[in-house]
Amino acid sequence: MNVEKILAISGKPGLFELKIQTRSGFLAESLLDGKKITVGLRSNVSLLSEISMYTYSAEKPLVEILRAIAIKENEGPTPVTGKDDNAKLVAYFKEILPDYDEDRVYASDIKKLLNWYNILQAKGMVSKEEPKVENAEEVKEQVVEEVKAKKETKAKAEPKTKK
């Protein structure tokens, strides 16, 4: 499962694939409808490879949870969607991750996770294979460095005002 360049953008529904860097941020393509959007440097963006969920023992990376769903569903869509009631969502999620922290993982988090899984599954991006973690770190470092470079370039390019 290769989710190193898959993004969740706060305030935007669905998931996005990181395409290229632009002068003011980067270009991302929606996995839902294929529309491309420009995302500014001030937007709250998360790489799926960096998200994890709380369990009673430790935080579990989202990639491992998505893989567990893929194994359970034989890489098919989930029978439970975000439109089902909360009790059904929680019961299904307990089958996937039995020791999740019920006080810190809300039904809305489970809905979002299942919707994300179904988006990725529809695009053929889910797999039972072990996740490749080393590449995720490289992509994260690259994105962070690009954002820092853009901020520095922007700060240098701004005209200085006279007092």
N, C-alpha and C positions, 0 to 999 in steps of 0.2 A: 504494500500500500504506500503510495507516494503522495504525501500531503505536505511536503516541505514548502511549496509555493501556493498553498491554499490559505486564504485569508477570511477572517470574520471581521466585518467592519461595523462598528457601533452605529446604530441608527439605520442600517441598510439590511433588508431581508436577504436571507440566503447566504451563499458562499461565493467567493471570488477567487480567480486565479491571477496571481501576480504576473504581469506581462513584461513591462519595461519601466525604467526609471524616466521621469520627466523633470523639467526644470523646477516645478513647484511641488513635486511629490512623486507619484508613480501612476502607471496605468494598470487597471485591473479589469478583468472580464468576468461578468456574472456567469455562474454555472447554471442559473435558472433559465435565463433568456438569451445569453450570449452578448448582451449589450456591454460596451466598454465604458468605463467611467474613469475620471481622473480623481485621485484621492490626494488631498493635501497633507502636508507634514503635520498639521495639528489634529488630524482625525485620529480617533482611537481605533487602532488596527491590531488584531492578534493573529499570529500564525497558528494554525491548527496544531502544528507539531509542538507548540509551546504551552498549550492548554492542558490542564489536568483537573481531575475531580477528586474530592475528598473521600477517603475511606477511613475506617477506624484505626488502621495501622499506618498508612502513609498516603501521600497523594499518588493517584494512578494517572499516567499520561493518557490523554484522549485517544491517541493512536492505538494504544492497547485495548481500550474499550471498544473502539470501532472494529478492531480485529476480532474481538470476542463476539460481537454481534454478527460479523461476517461468517464466523465459524458456526454459530448457532443457526443462522438462516441460510447456510450453504451459499453465501454470497448473493442472496436474493434480498428483496425488500422486507422491511419489518412488517409483521401483521398488525402492530400497534402504531398509530400515528399521533401526531400532536393534537388531533381533533378528538381523540378518545378521552374519557374521564380520567381524573388524576389517580384513582384507585387502580385502574387497569394499567396505567403507565408505571406506577410504582411497583406493582406486582411483576410486570415484565422486566423492569430494570433490575429487580432483585434476583432474577434468574441470570442476568448478565453479570452483575457485580453485587454479590450477596452482602459484602461487608461495607457498602457505601455508607457514608455518614448522613443519616436521615435528617439531622439538625442543620447541616450546612449545604446539602444538595436538595434543591427545591424541585417541585414538579415542573416548573417553567424551565429549569436546566435540563431535565430529562426530555421535555418536549423538543427543546432546541437541539439536543444531541440526536434524537431520533430523526428529526427533520434533516439535519446535516448528513446523517448516515444515508438516508433515502436519496438525497441529492447526489452524494458521491456514488452511490450504488447505481443510480440511473445513468451516470456518466462513465460507468465501468471502472471506477477508481478505488473500489474496495477489494480486499484480498485477504485470504487466510494466511498469507506469508508473514514471516517475522518482519516488523518494521525496521527500516534502515535509519538508525539514530544518528550516526556520524555525519551524514549529509545534512540533516536538519540543523545541526550546530553551525555548519559552514554557511548555510543559507541565511540563518538568523544573523550571524556576524556580518555577512555581506550587506544585508538590508540595513542593519544598524549603521554600518560605515557609510553607506550611500546617503542615509538621512542626515548624518552628521556633516558629511561633505557638502550637501545641499544647503544646510543651515549656515555653514561657514561661508560658502560662496554668496549666499543671499545677504549675509551681514556685511561682507566686504563691498557688495555692489550697491548697497543703500547709500544715497547721498547724505553727506553730513550737513547738518543745519547750522547756520551762524547764530550766535547769541546776540 
